[in-house]
Structures are given as C-alpha cells and as structure tokens.
C-alpha cells in the first residue's frame, strides 16, 4: 500500500471509530485471485431505539482490494450480490459450526440486492453487506446476512468469541473480458466478540472474551501494521500527494475523510479538470478538508456547499463547459 492510500485508510478508520458503543475487528486478507483480495470487517454496535433501549448487533463489511500491477493497470468490474455470491459460516471457540436461527429477526433494512462495483488499480473498497436496523432483540446480539436464510443470535453478556468466514463466488459470464472479475475466493475468519455481563446494562463493550482483541478506540488495518486512534486530529506531512488526479477520485477522498454524503447534480457530467494536491506540512483534519475544497474549486471548478452536518451539495463551475 502506498503512503497516500495508507494515510487515507487511517483517516477513514479514525472517523468511523467515533461512533458510540462500537468496536471493529478486522479479518486477514484472502489469497489473491485474478488481482483481487477480500476480507471481512465486523462491527459490534448497540443501536439506540425507542425509550433509550439499545439493540445489539454485528454489522459486517466486505473490503475488496485491486492488486493489479501499475505496469498492467486493470480496473476490475464486479456484479456482486452479498446474499447470493457469498456463502457464510459461523463457528464457536471450539471450531463447531453455529446454525442460523429460523425465527424472525430485525428486518427493517431494505435488502440491497446486487452491487455494480468498479475497483480501480491499487485501491480498496469497503461497503456493508449485513442487514441491520430496528426490531432486533435487547438480550441477544444479532448477525443477519441473508433475508432468505435467517440470522444468527448470540446471548448478550456471554463474553464469548465466534468467527465468521465465507466463500466469494462469481461465475463466468460469456462474452465478458478480463476487466470483469470472476472466480472464487476463500475469505478468512473475522472475530465476533460478544460482550461480557456488563453489556446488559448499557450495551457497551466494557468486557471482552479472552484472547487478543482491539480496543474500541483503535483499528488495526491493512498490511501496514499501523493503528489509527479515534483521537487522531493531525494528518502527517506528505499524507496527500496527488498529481493530475481525476475529480471523482478527489471527491471520493473528500467523502471518505469527512463521512458526509455528497449530493451530486443531476443531468450534469463531471468536469474534465485534473487536481494536483501535495501536502507540505502536518495539518489538522479540518484544515486538510479546507485544502481539498480549495483545490477542487480553484483547479476543477467544483463547488462544495454544506447543507447540514451530514450532507454536502456538489455543483460545477467549469470554464471548459462554457
């Protein structure tokens, strides 16, 4: 992973770590197949509900990495339905498989269906694959990965550790070239840490099962061995180093480090400008965001307007269009 990618991943994980009553565990990368690696990330979260109740659940993310070499750059395309193209397996501490519960679970989230993904060379993409939302049980931790097959439930307060693994399979489609990924990947296990007895009081992770765990305020990631803490406010010098970067790439960067939804204009193509952004000194995160906004406006004709705490409107003022 290059320096910029490692820094951006640190910034993204540091932002995610600020959510209350949550802890993430990160699985190992799979073996590479056709320039693609995969891994699971498990996030325990006690979601606030009516009357102050907390509903514990595991949220699962899939992270993909395009490993194609720079000399033979390949952008990978995938049509991926997490419920249909991934076979999941949960095991207990003794390695025994845990069966799904056939009863009802919390199903307030719309089923996503098929993701149409594009993964550029030397990039990672992380996205949610679990069902989640209101309606889960207060005394059990829910893990739901398929509307059709039913969820898993774990006793809240048991202080146990389980593991989730899977097999990703995308069959060959006649007529598609090398840019369309197809094949099979075994995704290594990720730990599911069910909280200890104190969690029954407030849903938090004050007690962990025995074994190596990561604190709720830190996230170990990638192959860099670095740790991004939730209190990290200063971005190291040289973390951003883009030369003639495409505008969509910079907008994705902005979305990642701010955690905000971008409200894109309809019926308008993206400006053809390129962005050069080189960070010469350590900067607070807020200043880094302003630096990106300025570069987009002055070099690309992209104007960002904050609508509220969660949304930013994107508009274009590109001289090349006029």
Residue pairs with C-beta under 8 A, 6 or more apart in sequence:
1 9
1 222
1 223
1 224
2 122
3 238
3 239
3 241
4 239
4 240
4 241
4 242
5 122
5 123
5 124
6 222
6 224
6 226
7 235
7 236
7 239
7 240
8 239
8 253
8 256
8 257
9 124
9 221
9 222
9 228
10 221
10 226
10 228
10 232
11 228
11 232
11 235
11 239
11 256
11 257
11 285
12 126
12 256
12 257
13 24
13 219
13 221
13 228
14 219
14 228
14 229
14 230
14 232
15 256
15 257
15 258
15 259
16 24
16 219
16 259
17 24
17 216
17 217
17 218
17 219
17 228
17 229
17 230
18 230
19 45
20 46
21 45
21 46
21 54
21 202
21 203
21 204
21 205
22 43
22 44
22 45
22 46
22 205
22 216
23 43
23 44
23 193
23 205
23 213
23 214
23 215
23 216
24 41
24 42
24 43
24 44
24 214
24 219
25 41
25 42
25 190
25 191
25 192
25 193
25 213
25 214
26 39
26 41
26 190
26 214
26 219
26 220
26 221
27 39
27 40
27 41
27 42
27 187
27 188
27 189
27 190
27 191
28 39
28 188
29 37
29 38
29 39
29 65
29 188
29 223
30 37
30 38
30 39
30 185
30 186
30 187
30 188
31 37
31 185
31 186
32 67
33 183
33 184
33 185
34 181
34 182
34 183
35 66
35 67
35 68
35 74
35 76
35 181
36 64
36 65
36 66
36 67
36 76
36 119
36 181
36 183
36 185
37 64
37 65
37 67
37 185
38 62
38 63
38 64
38 65
38 168
38 185
38 187
39 62
39 63
39 187
39 188
39 190
40 60
40 61
40 62
40 63
40 164
40 165
40 166
40 187
40 188
40 189
40 190
41 60
41 61
41 62
41 63
41 126
41 190
42 58
42 59
42 60
42 61
42 164
42 190
42 191
42 192
43 58
43 59
43 60
43 61
44 56
44 57
44 58
44 59
44 141
44 192
44 193
44 195
44 205
45 56
45 57
45 58
45 59
46 54
46 55
46 56
46 199
46 202
46 203
46 204
47 54
47 55
47 56
47 57
47 132
47 133
47 134
47 136
48 54
48 55
49 55
49 134
53 138
54 138
54 202
54 203
55 106
55 134
55 135
55 136
55 137
55 138
55 142
55 203
56 136
56 138
56 140
56 141
56 142
56 156
56 195
56 199
56 203
57 106
57 132
57 136
57 141
57 142
57 143
57 144
58 130
58 141
58 142
58 143
58 192
59 128
59 130
59 132
60 128
60 129
60 130
60 143
60 145
60 164
60 190
61 126
61 127
61 128
61 129
61 130
62 82
62 86
62 126
62 127
62 129
62 187
63 124
63 125
63 126
64 78
64 117
64 119
64 124
64 125
64 126
65 119
65 123
65 124
66 74
66 75
66 76
66 119
66 120
66 121
66 122
66 123
66 124
67 122
68 74
68 76
68 121
68 122
70 121
70 122
73 121
74 121
74 178
74 179
75 118
75 119
75 120
75 121
75 179
76 117
76 118
76 119
76 179
76 180
76 181
77 116
77 117
77 118
77 119
77 179
77 180
77 181
78 115
78 116
78 117
78 119
78 170
78 180
78 181
79 114
79 115
79 116
79 117
79 170
80 114
80 115
80 117
80 168
80 170
81 113
81 114
81 115
82 112
82 115
82 129
82 145
83 111
83 145
83 146
83 147
83 148
83 149
84 114
85 168
85 169
85 170
86 129
86 145
86 166
86 167
86 168
86 169
86 187
87 166
87 167
87 169
88 145
88 146
88 164
88 165
88 166
89 97
89 164
89 165
89 166
90 97
90 98
90 143
90 152
90 162
90 163
90 164
90 192
91 97
91 98
91 162
91 163
91 165
91 189
92 98
92 160
92 162
93 160
93 161
93 162
93 209
98 152
98 162
100 149
100 150
100 151
100 152
101 150
101 151
101 152
101 153
102 150
103 150
105 131
105 135
105 136
105 142
105 144
105 150
105 151
105 153
106 131
106 132
106 133
106 134
106 135
106 136
106 137
106 142
106 144
106 151
107 131
107 133
107 135
107 144
107 147
108 133
108 134
108 135
109 131
109 132
109 133
111 131
111 147
112 129
115 127
117 125
119 125
120 249
129 145
130 143
130 144
130 145
131 144
131 145
131 146
131 147
131 151
132 144
136 142
137 153
138 156
139 155
139 156
139 157
139 200
140 153
140 154
140 155
140 156
141 153
141 154
141 155
141 156
141 194
141 195
142 151
142 152
142 153
143 151
143 152
143 153
143 154
143 164
143 192
144 151
144 152
145 151
154 160
154 162
154 192
154 194
155 194
156 194
156 195
156 199
156 200
157 195
157 196
157 197
157 198
157 199
157 200
158 194
158 196
159 194
159 195
159 196
159 197
159 207
159 208
159 209
160 194
160 209
161 191
161 192
161 193
161 194
161 209
161 210
161 211
162 191
162 192
162 194
163 189
163 190
163 191
163 192
164 189
164 190
164 192
165 186
165 187
165 188
165 189
165 190
166 186
166 187
167 184
167 185
167 186
167 187
168 184
168 185
168 187
169 183
169 184
170 181
170 182
170 183
170 184
171 182
172 182
173 180
173 182
176 182
191 211
191 213
193 205
193 208
193 209
193 213
194 209
195 203
195 204
195 205
195 206
195 207
195 208
196 206
196 207
196 208
196 209
197 207
198 204
198 206
198 207
199 205
199 206
199 207
205 216
214 220
217 229
217 230
217 231
218 227
218 228
218 229
218 230
219 227
219 228
220 226
220 227
221 228
232 285
233 284
233 285
234 282
234 283
234 284
234 285
235 279
235 282
235 283
235 284
235 285
235 288
236 282
237 279
237 280
237 281
237 282
238 278
238 279
238 280
239 279
239 288
240 253
240 277
240 278
240 279
240 288
240 291
240 292
241 277
241 278
241 279
242 249
242 250
242 275
242 276
242 277
242 278
243 276
243 278
244 274
244 275
244 276
245 274
245 275
245 276
245 277
246 274
246 275
247 270
247 271
247 273
247 274
247 275
247 296
247 300
247 302
248 270
250 275
250 277
250 292
250 295
250 296
250 300
251 262
251 296
251 302
251 314
253 292
254 262
254 289
254 292
254 293
254 296
254 304
254 312
255 261
255 262
257 285
257 288
257 289
258 289
258 312
260 310
260 311
260 312
261 310
261 311
261 312
262 311
262 312
262 314
263 307
263 311
263 312
263 313
263 314
264 314
265 314
265 315
265 316
268 316
270 316
271 300
271 301
271 302
271 316
271 318
271 320
271 321
272 318
272 320
273 299
273 300
273 301
273 318
273 320
274 299
274 300
275 295
275 296
275 299
275 300
276 295
276 299
277 291
277 292
277 295
279 288
279 291
283 291
293 304
296 302
296 303
296 304
297 303
297 304
297 317
300 318
301 316
301 317
301 318
301 319
301 320
302 314
302 315
302 316
302 317
302 318
303 314
303 315
303 316
303 317
304 312
304 313
304 314
305 312
305 313
305 315
306 312
306 313
307 313
